Amino acid sequence: MILIQTDRDTLLKPLQAVTGIVERRHTLPILSNVLIERQDGALRFVATDLEIQVTTTTISEGKDSKPLAVTVAAKKLQDILRALPEQAGVSLESKDGRLQLKAGKSRFSLQTLPPEDFPRLAEAGAAQASVTLPQRALRSLLLHVQYAMAQQDIRYYLNGLLIVLEPGSLKLVATDGHRLAFVNHALAEAGGRQEVILPRKAVLELVKLLADSDEPVKLEVLANQVRFSFDTVVLVSKVIDGKFPDYARVVPAGYTRHFLMDRITLQQALQRASILSNEKFRGVRLVMTSGSLRVSCTNTDQEEAQEELEIDYGGDALDIGFNVTYLLDVLNHLSVERVDCAFGDANSSALITVPGDPDFKYVVMPMRI
């Protein structure tokens, strides 16, 4: 039975949107598959890893309008479509437990699994809170903080991103215990307060899927899930059950030692110095004296890199060490011209902010070098 007849890109675009969460090797073979459903003149693609589910919809051009469903290896189907010429005409046909793909003189026969065995995430009921904002805005907020999430930390609640919905604001916070990134976004609409921790994989997938456009994205907080709806995509993710650290207590206040710095100048100086940093600990020393910032890195081969920068600084001298990767992460993900770097003493965390913008804060712990 013919599932769809269309051009390559009409199939490839929605398929690429869902295959990002698919693992090639899985204990459940069907989780490596994408579910393709035809119903009511629409073609729906669904993929899941049991924690996240992504659904996209496109218009069906099949001659037969009867409901039809099939599951097939997602990555294989995507690779085949990618390898076909652009604008190639493609037909998909479900026949004898196989999916037949035809394009010009090319023929492919793919194994399928029963669509009734495909596991779907159970809907968690009505939304407890929701907010709508431009895709560009949400994507920018995620990029401002996602690099600070932990990776495979035993404190599982750090392996994700905290979303705080409050009346008139949306806050995102990420920390791995060594640094913390915080961003706030003002909202026109006022709703109830909700806090959820979105898993790392869902965050990274959202960054890939959201467009740099003013088209809306709807964020809904459900009982134990978060749902994002935009364009033809619906991403539903389970949330991490845990207590996120009190981020407000981590952000220092009242620092008197600080300087304004051109972001790219500081970024490039750190990048050059980091070439000779210790590969394991990635330490960098910042030595501040009146009007000067010295950046230095050394490694186990007794090699040393040193950069000297002019800064508008008249405070007490300070010698402090950091993981250079943590400093570069924030500088790489900001797009502003200047940053404000504030310090306490050699044992206190540093605070990096954007001049004139109270909505972004980055805190990084010092390290002994």
PyMOL commands that set and color helices and strands:
alter all, ss='L'
color gray80, all
select helices_A, chain A and resi 8-19+29-32+74-83+115-117+135-148+156-158+200-209+247-250+263-274+324-333
alter helices_A, ss='H'
color red, helices_A
select strands_A, chain A and resi 2-7+33-39+42-48+52-59+68-73+89-95+98-103+106-113+129-134+160-166+169-175+179-186+194-199+216-221+225-230+233-238+257-262+283-289+292-298+304-310+318-323+338-343+350-354+357-364
alter strands_A, ss='S'
color yellow, strands_A
deselect
rebuild
show_as cartoon
